[in-house]
Amino acid sequence: MELTIECQKRPEGSKPNALRRQGLTPAVLYGHNGTESVELLVSTRAAENLLRKVAPRKTVIQVNVPELSWSGKALLQEIQSHPWRGSLYHLSFFAQK
């Protein structure tokens, strides 16, 4: 079973808390283009569904970023969440070569 998540590029100057209120989770993709990183947005609902099925740093995920014309495999490197609410704060993906 292949796991896939759709991401979009995060607008410049957007506030993370405002994005979270809109049902979006900030994310970042490392290693897709050398040392360059890209700030992304993921639907919080899609991210929560994905987190039920993956093991961080072990499961390979298909990440699609249509705005960048980039699609590839990545590991979910880091998950940040609120300490006692459990709500998502941030996701970090590391591209596989």
Backbone as ProteinMPNN parsed JSONL, in Angstrom:
{"seq_chain_A": "MELTIECQKRPEGSKPNALRRQGLTPAVLYGHNGTESVELLVSTRAAENLLRKVAPRKTVIQVNVPELSWSGKALLQEIQSHPWRGSLYHLSFFAQK", "coords_chain_A": {"N_chain_A": [[0.845, -1.178, 0.0], [0.693, 2.101, -0.992], [1.397, 5.201, 0.417], [0.174, 8.466, 0.08], [0.438, 12.024, -0.049], [-0.919, 15.216, -0.604], [0.469, 18.371, -1.086], [0.774, 21.94, -0.744], [2.407, 24.942, -1.794], [3.553, 27.148, 0.692], [2.25, 30.358, 1.298], [4.17, 33.361, 1.108], [5.039, 35.075, 4.05], [2.856, 34.205, 5.538], [0.997, 33.519, 8.492], [1.587, 31.047, 10.903], [-0.262, 30.262, 13.007], [-2.689, 31.336, 12.109], [-3.024, 29.857, 9.799], [-3.351, 27.308, 10.895], [-5.819, 27.633, 12.162], [-7.407, 27.679, 9.932], [-7.486, 25.087, 9.194], [-5.178, 24.002, 8.157], [-1.893, 22.619, 8.131], [1.368, 23.678, 8.767], [4.304, 22.726, 6.972], [7.498, 21.342, 5.971], [9.791, 20.642, 3.349], [12.721, 18.972, 2.921], [15.817, 18.466, 1.165], [15.008, 17.922, -1.466], [16.08, 19.318, -3.525], [19.009, 19.475, -3.418], [20.501, 21.387, -0.898], [18.395, 23.028, -0.522], [15.317, 24.066, 0.938], [11.732, 23.81, 1.168], [8.877, 25.58, 2.103], [5.775, 24.317, 3.054], [2.209, 23.573, 2.917], [-0.206, 21.492, 4.42], [-3.267, 19.776, 4.406], [-4.863, 19.566, 7.484], [-6.563, 17.483, 8.209], [-5.899, 15.511, 6.295], [-3.246, 15.126, 7.03], [-3.497, 14.109, 9.653], [-4.818, 11.694, 9.095], [-2.804, 10.433, 7.629], [-0.821, 10.187, 9.605], [-1.832, 8.181, 11.21], [-1.134, 5.929, 9.871], [1.611, 5.758, 9.445], [5.078, 5.282, 10.411], [7.226, 7.399, 11.961], [10.271, 8.405, 10.383], [10.614, 5.933, 9.187], [8.662, 5.005, 7.366], [8.079, 5.279, 3.92], [6.755, 7.877, 1.992], [4.688, 9.076, -0.624], [5.046, 12.228, -1.827], [3.36, 14.946, -3.144], [3.691, 17.976, -4.829], [2.079, 20.072, -6.538], [2.322, 22.815, -7.355], [5.036, 23.246, -7.531], [5.742, 21.507, -9.415], [6.788, 19.126, -8.517], [7.24, 15.843, -7.479], [7.696, 13.12, -5.411], [9.353, 10.581, -3.428], [9.422, 10.535, 0.135], [10.558, 10.685, 3.541], [8.817, 10.932, 6.609], [10.13, 13.014, 8.676], [9.977, 14.527, 11.081], [7.562, 15.226, 13.62], [5.69, 17.71, 15.013], [3.762, 18.567, 17.774], [1.125, 19.908, 19.867], [1.803, 19.905, 23.342], [-0.142, 18.912, 25.303], [-2.676, 19.017, 24.143], [-2.439, 17.671, 21.759], [-2.775, 18.527, 19.192], [-1.723, 19.089, 15.809], [1.288, 20.802, 14.982], [3.451, 21.099, 13.184], [5.053, 19.545, 10.356], [7.823, 17.711, 9.105], [9.368, 16.77, 6.162], [11.67, 14.609, 4.508], [13.26, 14.356, 1.54], [13.746, 11.495, -0.542], [16.372, 10.131, -2.466]], "CA_chain_A": [[0.0, 0.0, 0.0], [1.485, 3.32, -1.075], [0.802, 6.351, 1.088], [0.374, 9.686, -0.691], [-0.109, 13.246, 0.525], [-0.857, 16.395, -1.469], [0.9, 19.575, -0.386], [0.821, 23.158, -1.536], [3.448, 25.857, -1.345], [3.068, 28.079, 1.709], [2.391, 31.752, 0.877], [5.177, 34.159, 1.793], [4.528, 35.938, 5.105], [1.657, 33.673, 6.195], [1.137, 33.263, 9.929], [1.27, 29.639, 11.199], [-1.476, 30.077, 13.814], [-3.84, 31.626, 11.249], [-3.159, 28.699, 8.916], [-3.906, 26.196, 11.685], [-7.252, 27.905, 12.356], [-8.065, 27.399, 8.652], [-7.452, 23.652, 8.943], [-3.952, 23.678, 7.442], [-0.724, 22.396, 8.968], [2.629, 24.025, 8.116], [5.246, 21.622, 6.786], [8.692, 21.706, 5.202], [10.393, 19.548, 2.595], [14.169, 19.109, 2.809], [16.565, 17.518, 0.356], [14.472, 17.651, -2.805], [16.913, 20.044, -4.48], [20.248, 19.768, -2.693], [20.303, 21.89, 0.455], [17.235, 23.905, -0.532], [14.099, 23.577, 1.589], [10.517, 24.47, 0.7], [7.806, 25.637, 3.093], [4.556, 23.759, 2.483], [0.985, 23.449, 3.697], [-0.893, 20.214, 4.276], [-4.561, 19.739, 5.071], [-4.716, 18.94, 8.801], [-7.294, 16.215, 8.175], [-5.079, 14.556, 5.529], [-2.047, 14.832, 7.829], [-3.893, 13.231, 10.753], [-5.062, 10.367, 8.515], [-1.493, 9.888, 7.282], [-0.084, 9.85, 10.83], [-2.357, 6.912, 11.738], [-0.622, 4.816, 9.07], [3.065, 5.792, 9.247], [6.037, 5.303, 11.512], [8.204, 8.442, 11.635], [11.627, 8.022, 9.985], [10.656, 4.558, 8.683], [7.729, 4.786, 6.275], [8.26, 6.138, 2.751], [5.493, 8.486, 1.59], [4.713, 9.802, -1.89], [4.674, 13.62, -1.586], [3.084, 15.666, -4.387], [3.6, 19.429, -4.717], [1.761, 20.482, -7.902], [2.787, 24.165, -7.65], [6.464, 23.181, -7.835], [5.916, 20.409, -10.375], [7.66, 18.144, -7.871], [6.597, 14.686, -6.889], [8.723, 12.154, -5.09], [9.242, 9.837, -2.173], [10.023, 11.224, 1.268], [10.315, 10.168, 4.888], [8.305, 11.886, 7.578], [11.281, 13.131, 9.566], [9.642, 15.061, 12.403], [6.182, 15.621, 13.875], [5.571, 18.579, 16.179], [2.37, 18.712, 18.195], [0.918, 20.574, 21.151], [2.139, 18.925, 24.388], [-1.239, 18.203, 25.966], [-3.847, 18.933, 23.271], [-2.18, 16.7, 20.707], [-3.017, 19.094, 17.859], [-0.516, 19.188, 14.998], [1.917, 22.107, 14.786], [4.365, 21.16, 12.05], [5.59, 18.295, 9.844], [9.042, 17.829, 8.315], [9.601, 15.662, 5.221], [13.015, 14.539, 3.94], [13.154, 13.692, 0.23], [14.613, 10.353, -0.843], [16.961, 10.194, -3.819]], "C_chain_A": [[0.888, 1.238, 0.0], [0.728, 4.475, -0.438], [1.158, 7.607, 0.32], [-0.225, 10.865, 0.054], [0.115, 14.392, -0.457], [-0.494, 17.605, -0.612], [0.778, 20.762, -1.324], [1.887, 24.078, -0.963], [2.842, 26.872, -0.387], [3.284, 29.513, 1.239], [3.418, 32.491, 1.737], [4.506, 35.056, 2.836], [3.28, 35.43, 5.803], [1.964, 33.326, 7.649], [0.717, 31.831, 10.245], [-0.016, 29.447, 11.994], [-2.737, 30.354, 13.003], [-4.087, 30.452, 10.301], [-3.777, 27.52, 9.652], [-5.402, 26.38, 11.932], [-8.055, 27.616, 11.093], [-8.047, 25.912, 8.307], [-6.242, 23.21, 8.132], [-2.798, 23.531, 8.417], [0.528, 22.8, 8.198], [3.549, 22.802, 8.049], [6.449, 22.144, 6.015], [9.223, 20.45, 4.526], [11.872, 19.855, 2.414], [14.709, 18.118, 1.79], [16.024, 17.225, -1.021], [15.326, 18.288, -3.891], [18.204, 20.458, -3.779], [19.959, 20.223, -1.273], [19.105, 22.819, 0.567], [16.062, 23.259, 0.208], [12.912, 24.398, 1.088], [9.488, 24.424, 1.814], [6.499, 25.237, 2.417], [3.377, 23.876, 3.435], [0.353, 22.104, 3.389], [-2.243, 20.344, 4.977], [-4.39, 18.985, 6.396], [-5.412, 17.582, 8.832], [-6.486, 15.143, 7.437], [-3.839, 14.163, 6.324], [-2.382, 13.89, 8.982], [-4.176, 11.817, 10.258], [-3.745, 9.683, 8.168], [-0.749, 9.414, 8.532], [-0.589, 8.561, 11.479], [-1.707, 5.712, 11.065], [0.89, 4.744, 8.974], [3.823, 5.667, 10.557], [7.082, 6.352, 11.144], [9.604, 7.86, 11.402], [11.74, 6.601, 9.441], [9.798, 4.348, 7.445], [7.969, 5.784, 5.146], [6.883, 6.576, 2.258], [5.686, 9.157, 0.231], [4.199, 11.216, -1.617], [4.512, 14.312, -2.941], [2.938, 17.15, -4.09], [3.346, 19.977, -6.118], [2.301, 21.863, -8.281], [4.264, 24.208, -8.021], [6.764, 22.167, -8.924], [6.888, 19.374, -9.818], [6.803, 17.047, -7.269], [7.692, 13.672, -6.604], [8.469, 11.482, -3.755], [9.991, 10.576, -1.078], [9.716, 10.467, 2.552], [9.73, 11.28, 5.736], [9.342, 11.957, 8.683], [10.889, 13.543, 10.987], [8.171, 15.462, 12.461], [6.186, 16.483, 15.127], [4.094, 18.737, 16.507], [2.318, 19.41, 19.541], [1.115, 19.539, 22.257], [0.95, 18.208, 25.028], [-2.518, 18.157, 25.143], [-3.684, 17.865, 22.202], [-2.421, 17.24, 19.315], [-1.693, 19.288, 17.121], [-0.02, 20.625, 14.89], [2.684, 22.159, 13.478], [4.82, 19.755, 11.656], [6.85, 18.593, 9.032], [9.218, 16.571, 7.476], [11.021, 15.75, 4.708], [12.952, 13.71, 2.663], [14.173, 12.572, 0.092], [15.143, 10.502, -2.252], [16.842, 8.858, -4.496]], "O_chain_A": [[1.731, 1.406, 0.881], [-0.448, 4.693, -0.729], [2.314, 7.799, -0.055], [-1.26, 10.737, 0.708], [1.182, 14.523, -1.056], [-1.076, 17.829, 0.449], [0.691, 20.604, -2.542], [2.224, 23.993, 0.218], [1.752, 27.391, -0.626], [4.389, 29.859, 0.821], [3.514, 32.265, 2.943], [3.514, 35.721, 2.536], [2.692, 36.163, 6.598], [3.068, 32.89, 7.976], [-0.393, 31.429, 9.895], [-0.793, 28.545, 11.681], [-3.75, 29.679, 13.188], [-5.236, 30.098, 10.035], [-4.625, 26.815, 9.105], [-6.163, 25.413, 11.915], [-9.252, 27.338, 11.169], [-8.536, 25.515, 7.249], [-6.275, 22.161, 7.489], [-2.734, 24.243, 9.419], [0.739, 22.319, 7.085], [3.563, 21.964, 8.951], [6.422, 23.25, 5.475], [9.119, 19.345, 5.059], [12.235, 20.873, 1.825], [14.126, 17.055, 1.578], [16.547, 16.339, -1.697], [15.301, 17.854, -5.043], [18.457, 21.645, -3.573], [19.258, 19.54, -0.527], [18.83, 23.343, 1.646], [15.848, 22.05, 0.112], [13.072, 25.534, 0.642], [9.247, 23.371, 2.404], [6.156, 25.748, 1.351], [3.532, 24.231, 4.604], [0.373, 21.636, 2.251], [-2.334, 20.966, 6.036], [-3.832, 17.888, 6.418], [-4.894, 16.635, 9.423], [-6.397, 14.004, 7.896], [-3.425, 13.004, 6.298], [-1.619, 12.963, 9.258], [-3.817, 10.845, 10.922], [-3.592, 8.482, 8.391], [-0.118, 8.357, 8.516], [0.15, 7.916, 12.223], [-1.718, 4.608, 11.61], [1.416, 3.754, 8.465], [3.294, 5.908, 11.642], [7.757, 6.214, 10.124], [10.055, 6.962, 12.112], [12.852, 6.107, 9.251], [10.177, 3.582, 6.559], [8.054, 6.989, 5.383], [5.968, 5.764, 2.123], [6.737, 9.742, -0.028], [3.047, 11.389, -1.22], [5.412, 14.269, -3.78], [2.166, 17.545, -3.216], [4.297, 20.316, -6.823], [2.701, 22.063, -9.428], [4.697, 25.105, -8.744], [7.919, 21.991, -9.311], [7.706, 18.817, -10.551], [5.779, 17.303, -6.636], [8.525, 13.397, -7.467], [7.501, 11.779, -3.055], [11.047, 11.164, -1.313], [8.747, 9.713, 2.636], [10.109, 12.443, 5.593], [9.423, 11.065, 9.527], [11.392, 12.993, 11.967], [7.609, 15.968, 11.489], [6.635, 16.041, 16.185], [3.277, 19.008, 15.627], [3.314, 19.497, 20.259], [0.645, 18.408, 22.128], [1.029, 17.005, 25.274], [-3.38, 17.324, 25.421], [-4.654, 17.232, 21.787], [-2.291, 16.499, 18.341], [-0.673, 19.609, 17.731], [-0.813, 21.552, 14.726], [2.589, 23.139, 12.738], [4.958, 18.88, 12.511], [6.926, 19.616, 8.351], [9.218, 15.456, 7.996], [11.533, 16.848, 4.492], [12.632, 12.522, 2.693], [15.311, 12.685, 0.548], [14.423, 10.956, -3.14], [17.276, 8.704, -5.637]]}, "name": "protein", "num_of_chains": 1, "seq": "MELTIECQKRPEGSKPNALRRQGLTPAVLYGHNGTESVELLVSTRAAENLLRKVAPRKTVIQVNVPELSWSGKALLQEIQSHPWRGSLYHLSFFAQK"}
